Amino acid sequence: DIPVACAAGKVEGKVILDLCKEEDNYGEADMPVAIAPLTDEILLLQMDGHLTYDEFEKALDLAIKGCHIVSDMQKKALLKKYEEVLEVE
């Protein structure tokens, strides 16, 4: 299992995924989350700013879904790289 991380946050009252620099600096909250994708075990959870309980739940769910998207992309990139290496040999 390859650990993967993603961040969610709150900007202008909306919970969003993958904050840009300005949103991170001037938003109301940001919450990086790292997981082990096979088990959904949370490896890192940090929050700066303020979220209601419902916003926290939404941000956590969004960050975990984002982590799974990134994990799928990582797996595809690694498989492609090593398939190319095997083809050359």
Biotite code that builds the C-alpha atoms (Angstrom):
import biotite.structure as struc

atoms = struc.array([
    struc.Atom([0.000, 0.000, 0.000], chain_id="A", res_id=1, res_name="ASP", atom_name="CA", element="C"),
    struc.Atom([1.361, 3.424, -0.939], chain_id="A", res_id=2, res_name="ILE", atom_name="CA", element="C"),
    struc.Atom([0.378, 6.269, 1.413], chain_id="A", res_id=3, res_name="PRO", atom_name="CA", element="C"),
    struc.Atom([-1.341, 9.147, -0.337], chain_id="A", res_id=4, res_name="VAL", atom_name="CA", element="C"),
    struc.Atom([-2.385, 12.643, 0.762], chain_id="A", res_id=5, res_name="ALA", atom_name="CA", element="C"),
    struc.Atom([-4.855, 15.291, -0.281], chain_id="A", res_id=6, res_name="CYS", atom_name="CA", element="C"),
    struc.Atom([-6.221, 18.465, 1.298], chain_id="A", res_id=7, res_name="ALA", atom_name="CA", element="C"),
    struc.Atom([-9.710, 19.851, 1.666], chain_id="A", res_id=8, res_name="ALA", atom_name="CA", element="C"),
    struc.Atom([-10.685, 23.191, 3.113], chain_id="A", res_id=9, res_name="GLY", atom_name="CA", element="C"),
    struc.Atom([-13.245, 25.938, 3.406], chain_id="A", res_id=10, res_name="LYS", atom_name="CA", element="C"),
    struc.Atom([-13.186, 29.027, 1.210], chain_id="A", res_id=11, res_name="VAL", atom_name="CA", element="C"),
    struc.Atom([-15.954, 31.632, 1.103], chain_id="A", res_id=12, res_name="GLU", atom_name="CA", element="C"),
    struc.Atom([-18.193, 29.311, 3.111], chain_id="A", res_id=13, res_name="GLY", atom_name="CA", element="C"),
    struc.Atom([-17.780, 26.321, 0.772], chain_id="A", res_id=14, res_name="LYS", atom_name="CA", element="C"),
    struc.Atom([-15.924, 23.074, 1.477], chain_id="A", res_id=15, res_name="VAL", atom_name="CA", element="C"),
    struc.Atom([-13.573, 22.352, -1.433], chain_id="A", res_id=16, res_name="ILE", atom_name="CA", element="C"),
    struc.Atom([-10.880, 19.882, -2.445], chain_id="A", res_id=17, res_name="LEU", atom_name="CA", element="C"),
    struc.Atom([-7.269, 20.675, -3.402], chain_id="A", res_id=18, res_name="ASP", atom_name="CA", element="C"),
    struc.Atom([-6.848, 24.270, -2.323], chain_id="A", res_id=19, res_name="LEU", atom_name="CA", element="C"),
    struc.Atom([-4.532, 26.510, -4.337], chain_id="A", res_id=20, res_name="CYS", atom_name="CA", element="C"),
    struc.Atom([-1.981, 28.721, -2.546], chain_id="A", res_id=21, res_name="LYS", atom_name="CA", element="C"),
    struc.Atom([-4.304, 31.720, -2.252], chain_id="A", res_id=22, res_name="GLU", atom_name="CA", element="C"),
    struc.Atom([-7.197, 29.584, -0.986], chain_id="A", res_id=23, res_name="GLU", atom_name="CA", element="C"),
    struc.Atom([-4.888, 27.972, 1.555], chain_id="A", res_id=24, res_name="ASP", atom_name="CA", element="C"),
    struc.Atom([-3.511, 31.324, 2.727], chain_id="A", res_id=25, res_name="ASN", atom_name="CA", element="C"),
    struc.Atom([-6.760, 33.283, 2.835], chain_id="A", res_id=26, res_name="TYR", atom_name="CA", element="C"),
    struc.Atom([-9.437, 30.615, 3.234], chain_id="A", res_id=27, res_name="GLY", atom_name="CA", element="C"),
    struc.Atom([-11.285, 29.845, 6.431], chain_id="A", res_id=28, res_name="GLU", atom_name="CA", element="C"),
    struc.Atom([-9.791, 26.376, 6.987], chain_id="A", res_id=29, res_name="ALA", atom_name="CA", element="C"),
    struc.Atom([-7.544, 23.775, 5.424], chain_id="A", res_id=30, res_name="ASP", atom_name="CA", element="C"),
    struc.Atom([-7.205, 20.118, 6.324], chain_id="A", res_id=31, res_name="MET", atom_name="CA", element="C"),
    struc.Atom([-4.486, 17.881, 4.864], chain_id="A", res_id=32, res_name="PRO", atom_name="CA", element="C"),
    struc.Atom([-5.286, 14.172, 5.140], chain_id="A", res_id=33, res_name="VAL", atom_name="CA", element="C"),
    struc.Atom([-3.070, 11.169, 4.369], chain_id="A", res_id=34, res_name="ALA", atom_name="CA", element="C"),
    struc.Atom([-4.417, 7.623, 4.177], chain_id="A", res_id=35, res_name="ILE", atom_name="CA", element="C"),
    struc.Atom([-3.421, 4.057, 3.440], chain_id="A", res_id=36, res_name="ALA", atom_name="CA", element="C"),
    struc.Atom([-5.773, 3.519, 0.462], chain_id="A", res_id=37, res_name="PRO", atom_name="CA", element="C"),
    struc.Atom([-6.285, -0.234, 0.885], chain_id="A", res_id=38, res_name="LEU", atom_name="CA", element="C"),
    struc.Atom([-7.654, 0.145, 4.411], chain_id="A", res_id=39, res_name="THR", atom_name="CA", element="C"),
    struc.Atom([-8.673, 3.833, 4.557], chain_id="A", res_id=40, res_name="ASP", atom_name="CA", element="C"),
    struc.Atom([-6.576, 4.090, 7.720], chain_id="A", res_id=41, res_name="GLU", atom_name="CA", element="C"),
    struc.Atom([-5.940, 7.767, 8.415], chain_id="A", res_id=42, res_name="ILE", atom_name="CA", element="C"),
    struc.Atom([-2.189, 8.360, 8.687], chain_id="A", res_id=43, res_name="LEU", atom_name="CA", element="C"),
    struc.Atom([-2.313, 12.159, 8.979], chain_id="A", res_id=44, res_name="LEU", atom_name="CA", element="C"),
    struc.Atom([-5.100, 14.546, 9.888], chain_id="A", res_id=45, res_name="LEU", atom_name="CA", element="C"),
    struc.Atom([-4.292, 18.194, 10.516], chain_id="A", res_id=46, res_name="GLN", atom_name="CA", element="C"),
    struc.Atom([-6.678, 21.119, 10.524], chain_id="A", res_id=47, res_name="MET", atom_name="CA", element="C"),
    struc.Atom([-5.930, 24.820, 10.514], chain_id="A", res_id=48, res_name="ASP", atom_name="CA", element="C"),
    struc.Atom([-8.907, 27.146, 10.876], chain_id="A", res_id=49, res_name="GLY", atom_name="CA", element="C"),
    struc.Atom([-12.488, 26.515, 11.905], chain_id="A", res_id=50, res_name="HIS", atom_name="CA", element="C"),
    struc.Atom([-15.077, 24.072, 10.580], chain_id="A", res_id=51, res_name="LEU", atom_name="CA", element="C"),
    struc.Atom([-18.438, 23.054, 11.987], chain_id="A", res_id=52, res_name="THR", atom_name="CA", element="C"),
    struc.Atom([-18.889, 19.354, 12.701], chain_id="A", res_id=53, res_name="TYR", atom_name="CA", element="C"),
    struc.Atom([-20.855, 18.924, 9.445], chain_id="A", res_id=54, res_name="ASP", atom_name="CA", element="C"),
    struc.Atom([-18.213, 20.822, 7.469], chain_id="A", res_id=55, res_name="GLU", atom_name="CA", element="C"),
    struc.Atom([-15.487, 18.694, 9.069], chain_id="A", res_id=56, res_name="PHE", atom_name="CA", element="C"),
    struc.Atom([-17.299, 15.489, 8.061], chain_id="A", res_id=57, res_name="GLU", atom_name="CA", element="C"),
    struc.Atom([-17.775, 16.791, 4.508], chain_id="A", res_id=58, res_name="LYS", atom_name="CA", element="C"),
    struc.Atom([-14.128, 17.920, 4.231], chain_id="A", res_id=59, res_name="ALA", atom_name="CA", element="C"),
    struc.Atom([-12.835, 14.588, 5.556], chain_id="A", res_id=60, res_name="LEU", atom_name="CA", element="C"),
    struc.Atom([-15.021, 12.621, 3.134], chain_id="A", res_id=61, res_name="ASP", atom_name="CA", element="C"),
    struc.Atom([-13.937, 14.836, 0.241], chain_id="A", res_id=62, res_name="LEU", atom_name="CA", element="C"),
    struc.Atom([-10.237, 14.526, 1.152], chain_id="A", res_id=63, res_name="ALA", atom_name="CA", element="C"),
    struc.Atom([-10.461, 10.725, 1.399], chain_id="A", res_id=64, res_name="ILE", atom_name="CA", element="C"),
    struc.Atom([-12.191, 10.546, -1.996], chain_id="A", res_id=65, res_name="LYS", atom_name="CA", element="C"),
    struc.Atom([-9.453, 12.802, -3.388], chain_id="A", res_id=66, res_name="GLY", atom_name="CA", element="C"),
    struc.Atom([-6.805, 10.509, -1.919], chain_id="A", res_id=67, res_name="CYS", atom_name="CA", element="C"),
    struc.Atom([-8.323, 7.548, -3.753], chain_id="A", res_id=68, res_name="HIS", atom_name="CA", element="C"),
    struc.Atom([-8.260, 9.471, -7.040], chain_id="A", res_id=69, res_name="ILE", atom_name="CA", element="C"),
    struc.Atom([-4.581, 10.349, -6.505], chain_id="A", res_id=70, res_name="VAL", atom_name="CA", element="C"),
    struc.Atom([-3.836, 6.750, -5.491], chain_id="A", res_id=71, res_name="SER", atom_name="CA", element="C"),
    struc.Atom([-5.354, 5.438, -8.729], chain_id="A", res_id=72, res_name="ASP", atom_name="CA", element="C"),
    struc.Atom([-3.262, 7.925, -10.715], chain_id="A", res_id=73, res_name="MET", atom_name="CA", element="C"),
    struc.Atom([-0.095, 6.875, -8.859], chain_id="A", res_id=74, res_name="GLN", atom_name="CA", element="C"),
    struc.Atom([-0.744, 3.187, -9.539], chain_id="A", res_id=75, res_name="LYS", atom_name="CA", element="C"),
    struc.Atom([-1.343, 3.822, -13.249], chain_id="A", res_id=76, res_name="LYS", atom_name="CA", element="C"),
    struc.Atom([1.839, 5.920, -13.528], chain_id="A", res_id=77, res_name="ALA", atom_name="CA", element="C"),
    struc.Atom([3.940, 3.271, -11.779], chain_id="A", res_id=78, res_name="LEU", atom_name="CA", element="C"),
    struc.Atom([2.489, 0.444, -13.864], chain_id="A", res_id=79, res_name="LEU", atom_name="CA", element="C"),
    struc.Atom([3.096, 2.383, -17.074], chain_id="A", res_id=80, res_name="LYS", atom_name="CA", element="C"),
    struc.Atom([6.684, 3.183, -16.105], chain_id="A", res_id=81, res_name="LYS", atom_name="CA", element="C"),
    struc.Atom([7.569, -0.387, -15.216], chain_id="A", res_id=82, res_name="TYR", atom_name="CA", element="C"),
    struc.Atom([5.717, -1.894, -18.176], chain_id="A", res_id=83, res_name="GLU", atom_name="CA", element="C"),
    struc.Atom([7.919, 0.301, -20.391], chain_id="A", res_id=84, res_name="GLU", atom_name="CA", element="C"),
    struc.Atom([11.038, -0.896, -18.551], chain_id="A", res_id=85, res_name="VAL", atom_name="CA", element="C"),
    struc.Atom([10.027, -4.536, -19.043], chain_id="A", res_id=86, res_name="LEU", atom_name="CA", element="C"),
    struc.Atom([9.323, -3.945, -22.754], chain_id="A", res_id=87, res_name="GLU", atom_name="CA", element="C"),
    struc.Atom([12.832, -2.525, -23.262], chain_id="A", res_id=88, res_name="VAL", atom_name="CA", element="C"),
    struc.Atom([14.529, -5.484, -21.604], chain_id="A", res_id=89, res_name="GLU", atom_name="CA", element="C"),
])
